[in-house]
């Protein structure tokens, strides 16, 4: 998937949930950055590399697998497929929102 397709998928999933209330950055190693500003209603999505409450580092392939349910977020974190910096609580809330 392209960065735009992944952004669209996250945006769609975000619209199905309550507001996140935080800024989360997906640092997609091979594609770029998706910044989810959940402090705004509706949420704002961009490809700007700005400050966030939490950053999730992973590949585009692994993000796609997380979104379609074929990669467990906890297992991915434990095996190093996902790197997390910042608030772990925000990432836990995020993982529940993104699961299909």
URCOR-V388912 format. One record per run of one state. SS is the DSSP state (helix for helix, strand for strand, loop for the rest). FROM is the first residue (numbers start at 1). TO is the last residue. If there is no record, write none. Layout:
# URCOR-V388912
ss->SS from->FROM to->TO
ss->SS from->FROM to->TO
This chain:
# URCOR-V388912
ss->loop from->1 to->2
ss->helix from->3 to->15
ss->loop from->16 to->22
ss->strand from->23 to->28
ss->loop from->29 to->31
ss->strand from->32 to->37
ss->loop from->38 to->43
ss->strand from->44 to->46
ss->loop from->47 to->53
ss->strand from->54 to->58
ss->loop from->59 to->59
ss->helix from->60 to->68
ss->loop from->69 to->72
ss->helix from->73 to->78
ss->loop from->79 to->82
ss->strand from->83 to->86
ss->loop from->87 to->87
ss->helix from->88 to->98
ss->loop from->99 to->100
